[in-house]
Amino acid sequence: DPGENKEKAVEQTKKYNKYFLARAFVNGNRTEDAVPLYEELWEENRDNQRFGIRLVNCYMAVGRIEEARAVANDVFELKLSDTPSFHVLNGTLLMKENKYKEALEEFNQVLEKSPKTPGINIQAAQGYMKMNQFGKAQEAINRELEINYENPEAHRLLGEVFVKVRKPEKAAESFLNAIGLKYHFPMAHYDLGRVLIRL
């Protein structure tokens, strides 16, 4: 029946228009506006993990952590795939829930399978920092710098580690490296100023 196919095509078009509008809101730093669109998409398409994952990320971005966890659990129950991105998503959410040990288990699971995955060592380092395990944080950051030496956040985080272990000169050097890689990096400028006062 051509009419039925036409209806399906119209529904698909509406669904993906909503999806791309929500993505545009997120990309334009209007995540709050994207949330209701992703909520509708997820409610209407519970078998589409992509919508659930996007909703979880939006909820985390706007600080709605309990709702993020509820949707994440629903997405994980679908068991559509056991990809590294699922472990990263769960690890990120666990960090927001202040469950650092569990988050590290998720990140380390990804790193065991794909040790050169960019950014995961940074997240692991942040978990170690929260647990005051500065040696392990430094090791994770160094692994990240081996993958991508030009990662300004890795240098800034390394500076934070040096501040915690009372090595202000090395901290200043790391913050300067971060600024050298990304001049418009307010946090690194702030951190550098903080450490220079102590020298």
N, C-alpha and C positions, 0 to 999 in steps of 0.2 A: 504494500500500500504506500504510494508516494506521499500521501498526507502524513502518515505516521513517521516516515523518514524526515520529512520537513520539520515536524514538531520536535523530533530528537535533535536535529541540527540547530533549531532555534534555542532549545534548552542548553545545548553544549555551548553555543555562542554566548548566551547570557552568563553561564557559569564562568567561562574563561574571561569574559569582560570584567566580571566582578573580581576574579583572581588577579588579573593584570592591574586593575585599579588599586587593589589592596597592595600589590607589590610597589606600585608607583608611590603610594602614601608612605610606605616604609622607606623607600629610597629617598624620599623628600623629607625625611625626619618628621613625619606625621604619623607615627606608629599608632597613636590613640585612634586615629581615623580608620586605620586598617583593621583594628580589632573586630568591630562588628561585622565587617565583610568576611573575615576569616571564620568568625563564629558561625555565620550563616552557611558558608561553604562546608565547614566541618559537619554541622548539624545535618545538612542535606546529603552529604557524601561520606558517610562513616567508613566506607571501605577505601577511601583515598588518603593514604598516609601523608601525602604531600601537604594537604590542607591542614591536617592535624599538626604536623611538624612546624609549619608556618605559624599556626596559632600559638603553639607552645613558645616559640621564639618571641612572638609579639607580647604574650603575657609576661615573659621574663623581662623584656625590655621596659615594660611599664610597671614592673614591680608586683604583678599579680601572681605570686609564686604558687599559692595553693591551687589556683585554677590551672596553672601551667602543669603542675604535677598530675592533676586529675586527667587532663587531656593526654599527657605523656603516657600515663598508665594505659589509657584506652588505645593509644597508637601502638604501644609495645605489645598489647594483647592481640593485636591483629597478626603478629608474628609474620609479617609479609617479608621481612628480611632481617638479617643479623649483621648489618653492615657497620663499618667503623663509625659512620655518621650517627647511628643510633647510640653507640657508646659515648660519643662526644656530646650528643644532645643530653643524655642522661647525666653524664659527668658535669656538664655545665649547670644543669638544673640542681644537682646535688650540691654544687658549690654555693649556689644561691640559697639553698636550704641549710647552709653551714654544716654539711655532712662531708667534711673534707677527706676523711679516710676512704669513704665509699666512692667519692668522686675520683680520687687517685687510682682506685682499683679499676674504674672505667677507663681512665686515660692510659693507664699502664697496659691494659688489655689491647688497646689500639696500637700502642707503641711496640708491643711484642710482635704483632702481625705486620705493622708498617712503621718501622722505626724512623723513617725519613719524612713522615707526614708533617708538613709545616704547621706551626702554631700549637700543636698538642703539648710539646714540652713547655711552652709558656704557661698553658693552663695547669699543667702538673706543677710547675715551679710556684705558681700562685697558691696552689693547695699546700705545698710544702711550707711556704712562707706563713700561711695561716696556722700551721701546726708547729711553727718555730723550728723547723728542720732546715736550717739555712744552708748546711752543706749539701743536702739533697737538692735544694732549690737551685743552688749554684751549678751543680752537675747537670740538672735539667736545662738550665739556661745555656750552658756551654754546648750541650747537644743541639739546641736550637740554633746557636750561632754557627755551628758546623754545617747545618743545613742551609742557613741563610744569614750570613754575617751582616747583611744590610738591614736587618730587622731592628728598627729604632726602639720598639717596645722591649725587645730582649735586652738591649743595652741599658735601658732605663730600669728595668727590673733587676738587672745585675747590680746596678748602682744601689738599689734599695737593699739588696742582700749585703753589700759592703757597708751600708749605713748601720744595719742591724748587728754586724760583727765588728763594728767600730774601726773601720778602715776608711776614714773620710777622704783621703787622697785618691784611693782607688774608686770610691763612689763618685767623686767629682769627675774623674776621667771617664767613667761609664756614662754619666749624665751628659758630658760634653760630646761623647761619641753619638749618643742618641740625638742630640741637637744638631750635630753635624750631618746626620742622615735625614733629619726631618726638622727643619728650622722652626716651623709653626707647630710646636709641640709644647703647649703651656705647662703640662705636668712636669716635663723634663726641666724646663726653665725654673719652675718652682722648686723642684727637688735640688737642682744645682744651687740655687740661692740659699736654700736651707743648709746645705752642707758647707758652702763657702763661709757662712757665718761662724761655723765651728772651727775652721782651720786657723 
